[in-house]
């Protein structure tokens, strides 16, 4: 009998957590060990239209989603794919899966949330270090008014690392670019484009998590007033794909450009704002005008778009810190140096990004050199990207599924399940009761009866 598994995650969300959740479902499903039911939840303000019911994998997910997440019996295994302060313990065995944190430390509530679970899974060694290295003092107030440390709050439950694999049926080198996307990119005059992919979230200049504003500024500094200039393509948005959101992104770009003298000849920036399918994203990575992927991110739990770009043999420029360091080899990719700095006040997020934490800031002078080297020595950079592509074949979705099976065998193989009772079979009997043979009674006279009873 298969174990009953309930998974809580934003399965229909167009978000990084949504992508991860859908892949994790297929990884659990592929083990063929579980009767899986799904509890679909929101992920911020992200659209909830990610499932394509004409796609066999998405249809399988849709069929497993419960209209009412309450089940008739307790799940043998409960999986919660969210942030740790939202973790619940519903099953006999409870697994928490989270991308972790982009900084170097996690909140106390996240530690406490993880300690409720039986197993925690994160996608990178960076994420694991954030949990393992974070320790809080438990303080109690004494009768004399003083405060005393009585214990430490730290991670007590097992934590495993399982990467986010790319689907090699989708992300791969190809010359087949979707027509609409191809026509759009061909309107760009320049034949050399740097590409950025990621969400532009809250924060002042240099303080948004992807550090997009500062990346634009260094790009403009590098290639301004040159005869030959590349274009920077930004595949970005805020929380939505609305017209207002697009206008806000354009406003932010203009604010960075306004930092330069008006008479400077600035290189162009092309905004791609809106939804792209997985196939279109792969087309973007493979378009002949797109020459390299770049990111100044302050930190990533994993950095999935960067991995997907390497699957198309696209050269990558990214910080030498956080989740992407698991799959970007400094010999084959251009990893930016920098330093850890305190998270700015504008980026502090209650119970998620704590004020005591730090994140990575790239060295702008070195980033300038990396931009310039990629543009001027592209053939050598592209050759090294081919070696990164070969190395990253160990990070496929199939390999991730194999890793999930290993974890299930390690932690869930001996988990007891409910079994039916085998009662003994009873012989069939007729509806009529068995006949009873009664003794014959002697007939007595009426007078004798009256005499016995005294009448």
C-alpha positions as CSV (number, residue, x, y, z in Angstrom):
1,X,0.0,0.0,0.0
2,X,1.4,3.4,-1.0
3,X,2.0,6.0,1.7
4,X,-0.4,9.0,1.7
5,X,1.5,12.2,1.1
6,X,0.1,15.8,1.3
7,X,2.2,18.6,-0.2
8,X,1.5,22.2,0.6
9,X,3.1,24.6,-2.0
10,X,2.3,27.4,-4.5
11,X,1.8,25.0,-7.4
12,X,-0.1,27.3,-9.7
13,X,2.2,30.3,-9.0
14,X,4.4,32.0,-11.6
15,X,7.4,32.3,-9.2
16,X,10.6,30.7,-8.4
17,X,8.9,28.8,-5.5
18,X,6.2,27.7,-8.0
19,X,8.8,26.3,-10.4
20,X,10.6,24.5,-7.6
21,X,7.3,23.1,-6.2
22,X,6.2,21.6,-9.6
23,X,9.6,19.9,-10.0
24,X,9.5,18.6,-6.5
25,X,6.1,17.1,-7.1
26,X,7.4,15.2,-10.1
27,X,10.4,14.0,-8.1
28,X,8.2,12.6,-5.4
29,X,5.7,11.2,-7.9
30,X,8.5,9.5,-9.9
31,X,9.5,7.4,-6.8
32,X,6.1,5.6,-7.1
33,X,6.0,5.3,-3.3
34,X,3.2,7.8,-2.6
35,X,-0.5,8.5,-3.1
36,X,0.0,12.3,-3.5
37,X,-2.5,15.0,-2.7
38,X,-1.7,18.7,-3.2
39,X,-2.7,21.8,-1.3
40,X,-2.2,24.8,-3.6
41,X,-1.5,28.2,-1.8
42,X,-0.7,31.7,-2.9
43,X,2.8,33.1,-3.3
44,X,2.6,36.8,-2.6
45,X,1.0,38.7,-5.5
46,X,2.4,36.4,-8.2
47,X,-0.1,35.3,-10.9
48,X,-1.6,31.8,-10.3
49,X,-1.9,30.8,-13.9
50,X,1.3,28.7,-14.4
51,X,-0.4,25.4,-15.2
52,X,-1.0,24.5,-18.8
53,X,-3.5,21.7,-18.9
54,X,-2.5,20.7,-22.4
55,X,0.9,19.8,-20.9
56,X,0.9,16.3,-19.5
57,X,3.0,17.1,-16.4
58,X,0.9,20.1,-15.5
59,X,-2.3,18.1,-16.0
60,X,-1.0,15.5,-13.6
61,X,-0.4,18.3,-11.0
62,X,-3.9,19.7,-11.6
63,X,-5.5,16.3,-11.1
64,X,-3.9,16.0,-7.7
65,X,-4.9,19.4,-6.3
66,X,-7.5,19.2,-3.6
67,X,-10.5,21.5,-3.5
68,X,-10.5,21.1,0.2
69,X,-7.0,20.5,1.7
70,X,-8.5,18.5,4.6
71,X,-8.0,14.8,4.3
72,X,-10.1,12.0,5.8
73,X,-7.0,10.6,7.6
74,X,-3.6,11.9,8.8
75,X,-1.0,11.9,5.9
76,X,1.8,9.5,6.4
77,X,4.1,12.2,5.0
78,X,3.4,16.0,4.9
79,X,5.6,18.2,2.8
80,X,5.6,22.0,3.2
81,X,7.3,24.0,0.4
82,X,7.3,27.5,1.8
83,X,9.3,29.7,4.1
84,X,10.0,28.1,7.5
85,X,7.9,30.3,9.7
86,X,4.9,29.0,7.7
87,X,5.8,25.3,8.2
88,X,3.1,23.1,9.7
89,X,3.2,19.6,11.2
90,X,0.2,17.7,9.8
91,X,1.7,14.3,8.9
92,X,3.2,11.4,10.8
93,X,6.5,12.5,9.2
94,X,6.9,16.2,8.3
95,X,9.3,17.6,5.6
96,X,10.1,21.3,5.2
97,X,11.5,22.4,1.9
98,X,12.7,26.0,1.5
99,X,15.0,28.0,-0.8
100,X,16.5,29.3,2.4
101,X,17.8,32.8,2.7
102,X,19.9,35.0,0.4
103,X,21.9,36.5,3.3
104,X,24.3,34.8,5.6
105,X,21.9,34.3,8.5
106,X,18.2,33.4,9.1
107,X,15.7,34.6,11.6
108,X,14.9,32.9,15.0
109,X,11.4,32.1,13.7
110,X,12.9,30.2,10.8
111,X,15.1,28.1,13.1
112,X,12.1,27.3,15.3
113,X,10.0,26.5,12.2
114,X,12.6,24.0,11.0
115,X,12.9,22.4,14.4
116,X,9.2,21.5,14.2
117,X,9.9,19.3,11.2
118,X,11.5,15.9,10.9
119,X,13.6,16.7,7.9
120,X,14.5,20.0,6.1
121,X,15.6,20.1,2.4
122,X,17.4,23.2,0.9
123,X,18.7,23.7,-2.6
124,X,22.3,24.8,-1.9
125,X,25.2,24.6,0.5
126,X,24.9,28.4,0.9
127,X,21.3,28.0,2.2
128,X,22.4,25.2,4.5
129,X,25.2,27.3,6.0
130,X,22.7,30.1,6.7
131,X,20.7,27.8,9.0
132,X,23.6,25.8,10.5
133,X,25.7,28.8,11.4
134,X,22.9,30.9,13.0
135,X,22.6,30.6,16.7
136,X,20.4,32.7,19.1
137,X,20.6,32.9,22.9
138,X,17.5,32.0,24.8
139,X,17.2,34.6,27.6
140,X,15.1,34.4,30.8
141,X,14.3,37.1,33.3
142,X,15.4,36.4,36.8
143,X,13.5,37.3,40.0
144,X,16.2,39.9,40.8
145,X,15.5,41.7,37.5
146,X,18.6,40.5,35.7
147,X,18.5,38.5,32.5
148,X,20.3,35.2,32.0
149,X,21.2,33.0,29.1
150,X,19.6,29.6,29.7
151,X,20.0,27.9,26.4
152,X,20.8,28.3,22.7
153,X,18.3,28.3,19.8
154,X,19.9,26.5,16.9
155,X,19.0,24.0,14.1
156,X,18.4,20.6,15.7
157,X,16.8,18.6,12.9
158,X,18.6,17.0,9.9
159,X,19.0,19.2,6.8
160,X,19.8,17.8,3.4
161,X,20.9,19.7,0.2
162,X,19.0,18.8,-3.1
163,X,19.7,21.2,-6.0
164,X,17.0,22.5,-8.4
165,X,17.6,20.6,-11.6
166,X,17.0,22.1,-15.1
167,X,14.7,20.2,-17.5
168,X,17.1,19.2,-20.4
169,X,14.1,18.5,-22.6
170,X,13.5,22.3,-22.5
171,X,16.7,24.0,-21.6
172,X,19.4,23.1,-24.2
173,X,21.3,24.6,-27.1
174,X,19.0,25.2,-30.1
175,X,18.7,27.4,-33.2
176,X,14.9,27.1,-33.0
177,X,13.8,30.4,-31.5
178,X,10.0,31.1,-31.1
179,X,8.9,33.4,-33.9
180,X,7.5,36.3,-31.9
181,X,10.5,36.4,-29.5
182,X,12.9,36.2,-32.5
183,X,11.2,39.0,-34.3
184,X,11.3,41.2,-31.1
185,X,15.0,40.6,-30.4
186,X,15.9,41.2,-34.1
187,X,14.6,44.8,-33.7
188,X,17.7,45.5,-31.5
189,X,20.3,47.1,-33.7
190,X,23.4,45.8,-31.9
191,X,24.5,42.2,-32.4
192,X,26.0,41.9,-29.0
193,X,23.7,41.9,-26.0
194,X,24.2,41.2,-22.3
195,X,21.1,39.6,-20.6
196,X,19.8,39.9,-17.1
197,X,16.9,37.8,-15.8
198,X,15.2,38.4,-12.4
199,X,12.7,40.3,-10.4
200,X,13.2,43.9,-9.5
201,X,11.9,44.1,-6.0
202,X,11.8,46.9,-3.4
203,X,14.9,48.9,-2.3
204,X,16.7,52.1,-3.1
205,X,19.6,52.2,-5.5
206,X,22.0,49.4,-4.7
207,X,19.6,48.0,-2.1
208,X,17.3,45.8,-4.1
209,X,18.2,42.2,-3.7
210,X,19.3,41.6,-7.3
211,X,21.2,44.9,-7.3
212,X,19.8,45.7,-10.7
213,X,20.3,49.5,-10.5
214,X,24.0,49.2,-9.8
215,X,24.4,46.6,-12.5
216,X,22.9,49.0,-15.0
217,X,25.2,51.8,-13.8
218,X,28.4,49.7,-14.2
219,X,27.3,48.6,-17.6
220,X,26.7,52.2,-18.7
221,X,30.1,53.3,-17.3
222,X,31.8,50.5,-19.1
223,X,30.5,51.1,-22.6
224,X,29.6,54.9,-22.7
225,X,31.2,57.0,-25.4
226,X,32.5,54.0,-27.3
227,X,32.2,53.6,-31.0
228,X,31.0,50.0,-30.6
229,X,28.5,49.4,-27.9
230,X,26.5,46.4,-26.7
231,X,22.9,46.5,-25.5
232,X,21.7,45.4,-22.1
233,X,18.5,43.3,-22.2
234,X,16.6,43.3,-19.0
235,X,14.0,40.5,-18.6
236,X,12.5,41.9,-15.4
237,X,9.3,43.1,-13.7
238,X,8.1,43.9,-10.2
239,X,5.4,41.8,-8.5
240,X,3.1,41.8,-11.6
241,X,3.2,42.1,-15.4
242,X,0.8,45.1,-15.4
243,X,1.2,48.3,-17.4
244,X,1.8,50.2,-14.1
245,X,4.5,47.8,-13.2
246,X,6.2,48.2,-16.6
247,X,6.1,52.0,-16.2
248,X,7.7,51.8,-12.7
249,X,10.5,49.6,-14.1
250,X,11.1,52.2,-16.9
251,X,11.2,54.9,-14.3
252,X,13.9,53.1,-12.4
253,X,16.0,52.7,-15.5
254,X,15.7,56.4,-16.3
255,X,16.8,57.3,-12.8
256,X,20.0,55.4,-13.2
257,X,20.7,56.9,-16.6
258,X,20.1,60.4,-15.1
259,X,23.3,59.8,-13.0
260,X,25.4,60.4,-16.1
261,X,26.1,63.7,-18.0
262,X,23.5,64.5,-20.6
263,X,26.1,64.7,-23.4
264,X,27.4,61.2,-22.8
265,X,26.7,58.6,-25.5
266,X,25.1,55.9,-23.3
267,X,24.7,52.3,-24.6
268,X,21.1,51.1,-25.0
269,X,18.9,49.2,-22.6
270,X,16.1,47.0,-23.8
271,X,13.3,46.0,-21.4
272,X,11.5,42.7,-21.8
273,X,8.4,42.9,-19.5
274,X,5.8,40.2,-19.4
275,X,5.3,36.5,-19.4
276,X,7.6,34.1,-21.3
277,X,7.1,30.3,-21.4
278,X,9.9,27.9,-20.6
279,X,10.4,27.4,-24.3
280,X,10.6,31.1,-24.9
281,X,13.1,31.5,-22.1
282,X,15.3,28.9,-23.7
283,X,14.9,30.7,-26.9
284,X,16.0,33.9,-25.2
285,X,19.2,32.2,-23.9
286,X,19.9,30.8,-27.4
287,X,19.2,33.9,-29.5
288,X,22.3,34.8,-31.5
289,X,22.2,38.4,-30.3
290,X,22.3,37.3,-26.6
291,X,26.0,36.7,-25.8
292,X,26.2,36.5,-22.0
293,X,24.1,36.4,-18.8
294,X,25.0,38.8,-16.0
295,X,23.9,39.3,-12.4
296,X,25.0,41.4,-9.5
297,X,22.7,39.7,-7.1
298,X,23.3,40.3,-3.4
299,X,22.4,36.6,-2.8
300,X,20.5,33.6,-4.1
301,X,19.1,30.5,-2.4
302,X,20.0,28.7,-5.6
303,X,20.0,30.9,-8.7
304,X,17.9,28.8,-11.1
305,X,18.0,31.2,-14.2
306,X,21.8,31.2,-14.1
307,X,21.9,27.4,-14.2
308,X,19.3,27.4,-17.1
309,X,21.5,29.8,-19.0
310,X,24.5,27.5,-18.7
311,X,22.3,24.7,-20.2
312,X,22.3,26.8,-23.4
313,X,26.1,27.3,-23.3
314,X,25.6,30.9,-22.5
315,X,28.6,32.5,-20.7
316,X,27.7,33.8,-17.2
317,X,29.0,36.7,-15.1
318,X,27.8,36.5,-11.5
319,X,29.0,37.0,-7.9
320,X,31.3,34.4,-6.3
321,X,29.0,33.9,-3.4
322,X,25.6,32.3,-2.5
323,X,23.7,29.6,-4.2
324,X,25.0,29.9,-7.7
325,X,28.5,29.0,-6.4
326,X,27.4,25.4,-6.2
327,X,27.2,25.1,-10.0
328,X,29.3,27.9,-11.4
329,X,33.0,26.9,-11.8
330,X,35.4,29.8,-11.5
331,X,37.5,28.2,-14.3
332,X,34.6,28.3,-16.8
333,X,32.4,31.2,-15.6
334,X,33.3,34.7,-14.6
335,X,32.7,35.0,-10.9
336,X,32.7,38.5,-9.5
337,X,34.7,39.3,-6.4
338,X,33.3,41.5,-3.6
339,X,32.6,41.7,0.1
340,X,29.9,41.0,2.6
341,X,28.2,44.1,4.0
342,X,25.3,44.6,6.4
343,X,21.9,44.4,4.8
344,X,20.5,47.9,4.4
345,X,17.5,49.0,6.5
346,X,15.3,49.2,3.4
347,X,15.9,45.5,2.7
348,X,15.1,44.3,6.2
349,X,12.0,42.1,6.1
350,X,10.4,41.1,9.4
351,X,11.0,37.4,10.2
352,X,12.7,36.9,6.8
353,X,15.7,39.2,6.2
354,X,17.0,40.1,9.7
355,X,18.9,43.3,10.4
356,X,21.9,41.4,11.8
357,X,22.5,39.6,8.5
358,X,24.9,40.5,5.7
359,X,24.8,40.0,1.9
360,X,27.3,40.3,-1.0
361,X,28.3,43.5,-2.8
362,X,30.3,43.0,-6.0
363,X,33.5,45.0,-6.6
364,X,32.5,47.6,-9.3
365,X,36.0,47.9,-10.6
366,X,36.3,44.2,-11.2
367,X,32.8,44.1,-12.7
368,X,33.9,46.8,-15.2
369,X,36.8,44.6,-16.2
370,X,34.5,41.5,-16.6
371,X,32.1,43.4,-18.8
372,X,34.9,44.7,-21.0
373,X,36.7,41.3,-21.2
374,X,33.5,39.5,-22.3
375,X,32.8,42.1,-25.0
376,X,36.4,42.2,-26.3
377,X,37.4,38.5,-25.9
378,X,34.2,36.8,-26.5
379,X,35.5,33.7,-28.4
380,X,37.6,32.7,-25.4
381,X,34.8,33.4,-23.0
382,X,32.4,31.4,-25.1
383,X,34.8,28.4,-25.2
384,X,34.9,28.3,-21.5
385,X,31.1,28.4,-21.3
386,X,31.0,25.2,-23.3
387,X,33.0,23.5,-20.6
388,X,30.6,24.9,-18.0
389,X,27.8,23.4,-20.0
390,X,29.4,19.9,-20.0
391,X,30.1,20.1,-16.2
392,X,26.5,21.2,-15.4
393,X,24.9,18.1,-16.9
394,X,25.0,16.7,-13.4
395,X,22.4,19.3,-12.4
396,X,19.5,18.0,-14.6
397,X,15.9,17.4,-13.4
398,X,16.4,13.7,-13.8
399,X,19.5,13.8,-11.6
400,X,17.4,15.8,-9.0
401,X,14.7,13.1,-9.1
402,X,17.4,10.5,-8.4
403,X,18.5,12.5,-5.5
404,X,15.0,12.8,-4.1
405,X,14.6,9.0,-4.4
406,X,17.8,8.5,-2.3
407,X,16.4,10.9,0.4
408,X,13.1,9.0,0.4
409,X,14.9,5.7,0.8
410,X,17.0,7.1,3.6
411,X,14.2,8.8,5.7
412,X,10.9,7.3,4.6
413,X,11.5,3.7,3.6
414,X,10.7,2.2,7.0
415,X,7.9,4.6,7.8
416,X,4.8,2.5,8.9
417,X,1.6,2.9,6.9
418,X,-2.0,2.0,7.7
419,X,-2.9,-1.6,6.8
420,X,-6.2,-3.4,6.5
421,X,-7.2,-6.0,9.1
422,X,-7.3,-9.6,7.8
423,X,-10.3,-11.1,9.6
424,X,-10.9,-14.9,9.5
425,X,-13.7,-16.0,7.1
426,X,-16.9,-17.2,8.8
427,X,-19.0,-20.1,7.4
428,X,-22.3,-19.1,5.9
429,X,-25.4,-20.2,7.8
430,X,-29.1,-20.3,6.8
431,X,-31.5,-17.6,7.8
432,X,-33.7,-20.0,9.7
433,X,-32.7,-21.1,13.3
434,X,-31.8,-24.8,13.8
435,X,-34.7,-27.1,14.9
436,X,-34.8,-28.2,18.6
437,X,-36.2,-31.7,19.4
438,X,-38.5,-31.3,22.5
439,X,-39.6,-34.2,24.7
440,X,-43.1,-35.5,24.4
441,X,-45.4,-34.6,27.4
442,X,-48.0,-37.0,28.9
443,X,-51.6,-36.0,28.7
444,X,-53.3,-35.6,32.1
445,X,-57.0,-35.3,33.0
446,X,-58.6,-32.1,34.0
447,X,-59.3,-33.3,37.5
448,X,-55.7,-34.1,38.1
449,X,-54.6,-30.6,37.2
450,X,-57.1,-29.0,39.6
451,X,-56.0,-31.2,42.3
452,X,-52.3,-30.2,41.9
453,X,-52.9,-26.5,42.1
454,X,-55.4,-26.7,44.9
455,X,-58.5,-25.5,43.1
